[in-house]
């Protein structure tokens, strides 16, 4: 019995089961489940390859990460994921997968995924979702922290400073618009 000859026989019920699951899940909506599964596979593959490279290099994993570094990397992950997903300047990265719908907040754009179903849909959803991107960005920061902690801290510091600046911009704007005015909101 040759294994290649058995693959179609074994694969057919698996494909039928997968189609049934997709139909029941999507209820007729175009959802890129296969492409999403592919994206998960890419993520797992990249993390596995990075972990193997770290192991082969003989680098030691940190036994603990100082709370300050955790905060630095967390804020940087938030800011970079949001920058990739929502910033007008990064629109050219998203453009092949999305269409511009307008603005969605201070210095942010609203976009919709252009194609429904398939790989371009899955990539478009990933690139427009700061929550989704945070997993990838955070993993990149952690891998960088393990392999080049000083450079990673410096890059994370930059994004953390940008996040802090964003907060100050909002505070300044609120003050300029009367947020500290004691008569604001008072009944006439």
N, C-alpha and C positions, 0 to 999 in steps of 0.2 A: 504494500500500500504506500503510494507516494503522497507525501504531505501536500504538495501543490495541487494535486487532484482533489483532495478533500476540502480545501479552502472554500470553494464555491458552495459545497454542500453544507458546511458549517456556517458560512457567512450569510446565506439567504435568510435563515430564521432570525439572525441578529439584526439584519437590515430591516426585516419586517417589524420586529419589535421596536426598533429605533423610530421607524416611520409612524407607528401607532402612538408611541410616546409623544412625538412631535405634534401629531394631529390633535391629540387630547390636550396637550399643554397650550398650544398656540390658538386653538379654537378658530382657525382660519386666518389669523393675523400673521403677517410675514415676519417671523422671528428667526434670526440667524443662529439657531442652536448649534449647528455643525461648526460654523465659524467661531462661535463662542467657545466651543469645546477645543477648537484649534488654538485659540488665543490662550486658553488655560494650559494647553500642551506646550506652547511656546514659553509661557511663563515658567512652568515646572522644569522644562528643559534648560532654560537659561539659568535658573537658580541651581539646578543640579550640576550644570557645567561649572558654574562659579564656585560652588561648594567643593567640587572635585579639584578645581585648580587651586583653591585655598589649601586644601588638604595636601596636595602634591607639593606645594611650595613650602610646606612645613610651618606655615604661620600658625600661631596659637590664637584661638578664639578668646576674646576677653571673658574673664570669669564674672565680671560685673561691669556695667556701663554707668558712669557717674550720672546722677540725676540732671546735672547741668547739660551734659551731652544729649541726654534723652530729650530734654526740653528744646534744645537747639535744633536737633534733627526733626522733632515733631513739627515745630513751627516752620522750619524750612520745607518740609514735605508738604504741609498745607499750602504754603505760598507758591512753591514751584508747580504743584499739581493744578492749582487754580490758574496760574500764569499760562500753563500749557492749554488748559481747557477753555478759558474764557477771555484771555487777553487779545485785544485787536492786533497787536504786533505778532502774535503767533498764529494768526488766522491763515497765513499761507501753508502752514503745516496741516491744518484741518481742512483747507479748501477742497482738496480732491475727494473728500468724504462727506462734506456738509454743504449746506447753503445758508447764506446770511439771512437772518430774520429781523434784525434790528438790534437795539441795545437792550441790555438786561440789568443794568445797574451802573454804578459809577465805574467808568473805564472798562466795562465788560460788554461782550456781544452775546446775542442769542443766535444759535444756529440749530438747524435740524439736519438729521442724517439724510443724505441724498437718496441712497438706494435702500430698498427694503428687502432684507434677506441677503445672505451671502457674506463674504469676507469684508467687502467695503462697508457694509452696514455695521458689522461688529467693530471694525476699526473706528468708524465714525462715532459709534456709541462710546467707545473707550476714550477717544480724544475729546469728547465734549462733556465728559462726566468727571469732575474733579474728585469725586469719591472713588471712582473706579481707578483713576490715574494714581491716586495716593498709594495704592498697593504697590504699583510699579516703581514710583518715585521713592517711596520709603525703602523698598528693597534695594534700590540703587544706592541710597544713602547708607544703609546698613553694610552692604558689600564694600562700599568705599571706606566706611569707618574701619572695617576689619583689615582691609588691604593697605590703605593710605589714610590713617586717621587724621593727620595734621592737615592734609589737603582737603579732606572731606569736611573737617570742622570749618575751614576757611570758606569753602563753597556754601556750607550750611549757614555760616554767619552772614554771608551776603544776603541770602534769601530771608533769613530771620530779620535782618535790618530792614529789608524792603517791606516785610510784613508789619514791622513796627512803624515804619514811615506811613504805610497805608492807614493804620489806626490813627496816627496823628493828623493825617489829611482829613479823615472823617471828623475828628474832633474839631479841627480848625474850621471846617465847613459848617459844622453845627453851631459853633460860636458865632461865625459870620452871619448865620441865618437866625440869630436871636435865641439860641438854646439857653443862654444865661440871663435873658431878659426876664426880670421878675414879673413884668406885666403880661408876659406871653401866656396865653391860655386862660387869663383871668376873665371872669364873667363881666360883661359890660353893663 
